[in-house]
Amino acid sequence: MDLMDRLAKVFEVSVDCLIRDKENVTISKIKNPDLRHPIEEMNALPDAEHETAVSFLDAFIKR
């Protein structure tokens, strides 16, 4: 486990993040817990709706 602890430190993630799948690692990096559920729901949208949601968020953040 010492190796896992060191790797987690290098990548600035938890050990749990190292052993989960990619989607869960990304979600777990979100600092505000209120955003996790909406982002998980957005990831489950059909492609066209997902792209619309991403475009909307991108435009909102860049303004």
Summary of the structure (lengths in Angstrom):
residues: 63
radius of gyration: 14.9
end to end distance: 44.4
largest distance: 44.4
contacts: 130
relative contact order: 0.09
helix: 78%
strand: 0%
